[in-house]
């Protein structure tokens, strides 16, 4: 038995036309209901009920629909904006669908070596409860982590086929496109919003930039995967809108991450001149229109990037204090969720602060073991995606290659953004790590099927 993956999934023959219709209709009803149920009352409650029943019907046959709902909740921020706690309900529903598929189809949970790293990391985080100063902060941090862990498990086990990945990619870019369009529309209505830094429905502009950056590689993948020109064009337009919407966030880390991801895509497509020129001309056109409308904004961006403003000096003090915290507690750290408790002592800043660097944050809270395991999970996911791309090239499987490549580019963007933000328990990042586990399994399974067919011949 393979030491990495211990199960054989079933691949039922499905009518993809019915799948598309069911998914589009159910997501339309659910998105509409979730956004307006609080605002417009009983009519939308009825729509939510019937939409939920339709989603239930679709999810039994196509479990990835439940994951698409979770994705919408993560990217749209409906739970935190319109109805608190709604994500927990949707996640519980997705877990129920997962359990139903395990019982109904006789499957087992996907097993990967990264699971052992995640389990060890979870154990260390839980063990730190015994020596933390603030148990309340620790439980709040663990609450965020376990939500991310649930998303990781769902992504690793509900995505069974390349078609399922493709559907989730559309759910991601449509949700991110909604965010981008909402922010750009507000900016057009009131250009002075630029100076306030657009943050959409998130707690700060840097988080919005990170989320938008995470969606751009999926636009690239769908442009390369989809066969219909109208879908390619739609993915291209959404990619441009999402990329342009990163600029008014004025997030240095987000703009840096977007630049790195963009150049990674150009490097991968260096032989495809058509795509490079199309992307370059599209960005030049949108940038030109953006500059014509918000010329003052570009000057503000350059001043913000070039000048050592107060936030950069403050972050330098936080990083210096975080490093001192880690060196004073290299083995155990100060405990999960307790970085803010010690931040004033080490940074000499009167307000409690996060590390603004997820690696330093983990090191300060969980010491060398926690940092090693966290970077090990991220690194193993990267290696798994590399192997998946190599297998895809051997099999000449275009969809598999671009699917794995998009997830890897997203994790690269998260790694760069994570140098400026404490997002170690971000649900979207763990979603992508879960997808890396699933795509690694899928690539290995396809390779085994190819080997069996070759041997039988």
N, C-alpha and C positions, 0 to 999 in steps of 0.2 A: 504493500500500500504506500502511496506517495506520502512522504513525511510532512509535506506542506499542506496538502488538501486531502481531506478524508471523506469526501462524498462525491456522488455522481448526481448531478442535477438532471431533471427531465426538461426536454425542449419540445413542448407541445406545438403542433401545427396550428397557427392562429390566422384568422382573417385580419390582416393589417388594416384594411379599409374600415372595418367595424371598430378596430382598436382606436384609430385616429378620431373617428366620429365620437366614440364614447368618451375619449380623453378630453377632446376639445369642448364638448357640451358640458361634461361634468366640471371641468376646471372653470369654464365660464360662469356657471351657476354658483360654484363655490366662491370664486373670487368676488363676484358681484355681491353675494350675500354677506361674506365676511367683512367687506369694506363698508357696506351700507346698513347692515342689520341694526347697529346701534343708532344710526342717524335717522333711519326712515321707518323703523318700527315693524308692525306685524306683517305687512305685505312681504317684506324681505325675509322675515322669519319663515314664512311659508316656502319661499324660494330656497332658503337655506335647507329646510327639511327635505324638499324634493331633490335638491341638488345633492344632499348628503346620501339619500337613498340611491341616487344614480351612481355616485362615487362608490358606494358600498357594492353595488352590482358590478361595476367595472373592476374594482379592486380584487374581488374574489378570483376573477380570471386573469387579471393583470395587476399583480401586487405593486408594481412600480408606480401606479397611480397614487397610492398612499404616500409614497416617498415624494412624489411631485407636489402633493399638498404641503408636506413639511418644507420643501424647498421654497415654495411660494411664501410660506409663513416666515422663513428665515430672511429672504431677500426683500419682502415688502414691508416688514416690521408692523404688520397688522396687529399682532398680539400686544405689542407694547404701546401702540398708538390708539387703537379703537376699543380693544377688549382685552384687558389684562388676563393672563393665564390661558389664553386660547391655544397657544402653542402646545401646552401640556396635554390638552384635549386631543389635538390633532396627532401628536406623537403617540399618545396612548392608543388611538385608533390604528395608527400604522403598526404598532407593536401587536395589536390584536390580529391584524391582517397577516403579519409575519407568523404568528403562532398558528393561525388557520392554515397557511400554506405548509407549515412544517407537519401539521397533523394530517391535512387533506392529501397532500402529495407525497408524504412519507420521506421528506427531505431532512437534512441535518444542517446545523449551523456551519457556516464556512469556517474552516480552521486555517490559520496562517501563523508563521513564526512571529509576526508582528503582534499577534494577540498576546503572546507571552510577555513581550515588552510592555504592552498596555496594561496587562494585569499586574506586573511588577510596579509600574509607575503608580497605578491606583492604590496598591498596597502601601507604598511609601507615603502617598498623600493622606491616606486614612490613618496611618500610624502616627503622623505628625500631630494628630488631635491630642495625643497624650502630653505634649509639651508646649502647645501654643499658649500665647498670652490671652488672645481674644478668641474664644470658642465661637462667638457669633460671626466674626469675619471668616473664620475657617469654614463654618457651615455654609455661608453665602458663596464662598469660592467653590466648595464641593458641589453645591447645587448647580452652579454654572458648568462645572466639569461633567457631572453626571448627565446633564442635558446634552452636552456635546458627545458624550460616550454613547448615548442612545442613538443619536444621529449617525455616529460611526458604525454601530451595529446594524442599523437599518440599511444604510448604503451598502455595506459589505454583503448583506444577505438578500436584499430585495432586487438587486440589479442582476439579472440572469442572462441577458442577451445583449447583443450590440444594439438592437432596436430599443431596448429599455434605456441604455445609456443615451442614445440619440434623443429619446423623448425627454429625459431629465435635462439634457443640455438645452432643449427648447424652453423648458420650464424656467431654467436659470436665466437665459438671456431675455426672455419676455418679462420676467419680474424685474431684472436689472434695467431693462429698457424702459419700463414704467417709471422706475426711480429716476433714471437719467432724463426722460422726457418731462417729468414733473418738475425737476430742478431747473432745467433749461427754460421751461415755460415761465416759471416764476422770475427767472433772471431777465427774460425778454420783457416781461411786464414792468419790472422794476430793476434797472441796471445797477442801482446803488446797492442792491443786495450783494453784489460782488465783494464789496469791502467788508461785509459781515461774514463771508465765507459760507457757501451753501453747505448744509449738512443734511438736508432732506428730513427723513423721519428718524435719523440716528442721533445718538447722544452727542456726537462731535463730528466735524468735517473729515477728520482723519479716518474714522471708521467708514464713512460713506465712500471715501476714495479707495480704501482697501477692498470693499465689497465690489465696487465698479471694476477695479483692476482684476479681481478674481473672475469676473464674467467675460472679459475680453477674449481669453483663449478659447472659450467655448464657441464664440462667434466665428473665430478662425476655423475651428474644427468643422462646424456645420457648413461653412462655405466650401470646404474641401470634400465633405461627405455627401451632402445632399445632391441629388441628381437633377431635380427640377430647378430651372433658372430662377423662377419666382421666389423659391425658398432660399436660394443662394443670395439673391438680391436683398431679401428681407433680413437675412443674417448679417449681410454687409452693412446695411443701413443701421441696424441695431448696434453693430460693433462701432461704427463711426459716432453715433449718438452717445454711447457709453464712454468712448474714449474722450470725446470733447467735454462731457460732463465732469470728468476728473479735474479739469483745469480750474473751474471756479471754486473747488474745495480749498484751493491754495495749500494743499497738503504736500510738503516737501517729500515725505516718505512715499506717498501715493504716486506723485509725479515721477519720482525716481524708479519705483517698482514698475509703473506703466511703461517707462522708457526702456527698461531692461527687458521686459516681456516683449515689447514691440520689436526690439533688435534681435531677440531670440527667434521670433517668428520670421523675420527677414532672413536670418541666417539659415533657418530650416528650409526656406523657400527661395534660396539664393539662385537656384536654377530656373525658377518659375518667374520669368520677367513680367508676364501679364499680371499676375497677382501683385507683384511688387509695385509696378507702375500704377495699377488701379488703386492700391492702398495709399501710395504716396500722393497721387493726384487728389484722391478723396480727402485726405487729411489736410492737404494744402488748401483745397476749396473751403472746407469747414473752418480751418484756421483763419483764412482770409475773411470770411463772413464774420467770424467771431471777433477778429481784430477791428473790422469796420464798425461793428456795433459796440465793442467793448475795448477800444484801443487803450483807454486808461487802465484797464485791468491788467494788460500785459506788462505795462510799466510797474504796476503795483506788485506783480508776481516777481519780476526781476529784482526789484528792490528788496522784497521779502527774502528771496533766495540768497542774494549777495550780501545783505547786511546781517551782522550778528545782533539780531534783535533779542528782546528780553527772554523769549521762549527758548532760544538756543542756549543762552547762558544758564537758564534755569535747568534745562535738561542735562547740561554738562555737570551741574552740581548733583543732580539726581543720579546720573550714571556713576559719578565718582563715589557718592554715598552708597549706592547699591553694591559696587565692587568692594567697598570697605565692609559692608554688612556680610557679604559672601565670605570674605577672608577671615572674618571673626567667627563665622559659623560654617566652615567648609563641609562638614560631614552631615549634620542634620538640618542645617538651615534654621530659620526662625519659625517654620511651620506654615502650612498652606494658608493663604489668605491674610497673612500677618505682615507682609512687606510694608503696608501703609502704617502699621503700628510703630514700626521702627524707623520709618522714613524721616521723620522730623529730627530724630536723634542723630542720624548719620548724614543727612543732607543740610541740616541747619536751616531748613525752610519751615516757616510757621504753619503751613498747611500740609496735611498728609498727602503724599503723592505716590502714584504707581511708578514702576521702574521705567516705563516707556521703552522697554526692550524685553521681549518675552523670554529670551534666553537668560538674561541677567535676573529677571523676575523669578524664574524657576530656580535658578542657582541660589538666590538669596533666601527663598522660602524652603527649598527641599535639598539644598546642598549638592555636592558632587554626584551622589547616586541619582537624585531626581533629574539633574541636568543631563547626565549620561543617558538615562532611559528616554527622556523627552526627545533629545536630539537623535537617539537611536531609532525611535518610532518614525520620526520625520525622514531620517536618512534611509531606513529600510524601505519606506514607501517610495522614495526616489529610485532606489535600486530596482525595486519591483517593476516600476514603470519603465525603466531602461530595458529590463529583460522582456517586458511585454512588447516594446517597440521592436526589439531585435527579432522576436518570434514573428511579429506581424510582417516584418520585411522578408523573413524566410518563407512565410506562407503567402506572401504577396497579397496581404489582406489590408486594403486601404482604410476601411472603416476602423479596424482594430488599431492601426498605427496612429491615426489622427485622434482617436479617442484617448489613447494612453498619452499621447503628446500634449493634448489640451489639459489633462489633469496634472501632468508634470509641470507645465508652464504656470498653472494656477498656484501650485505649491511653491514654485520659485517666487512668484509674486507675493505670496503670503510670507515667505521667509524674509524677503527684503522689507516688506511692510512691518514685519515683526521686530525688525531692528529699531523701530521707532514707536512701537505700541506694545502694551502688555496684553496680547491677544492669544495667550497660550491655551485658553479654554474657549476659544471662539468656535461656535457650532459650525460655521461655514468651512473653516479650515479642517475640522474633524470630519465633516461630510466628504471633503475631497480625499482625505486619507482613507476613509472607508471605501470610496470608489476605487482607490488604487489597489486595495486588497481584492476587490471584486474583479477588476480588470486583469489583475495578475492571475487570479484563478481561471478566468475565462480564456486567457491566452494560453495557459498551460493545458487546459482541457482541449482547446482546438488543436494544439500541437500533438497531443496524445491521440486525438481522433485521426489526424493526418497520418501519424505513424502507423496506426492500426490498419487504416485503409491501404497504405503503401505495402505493409507486410502481407496483407491478405491477397493483394494483387501479385 
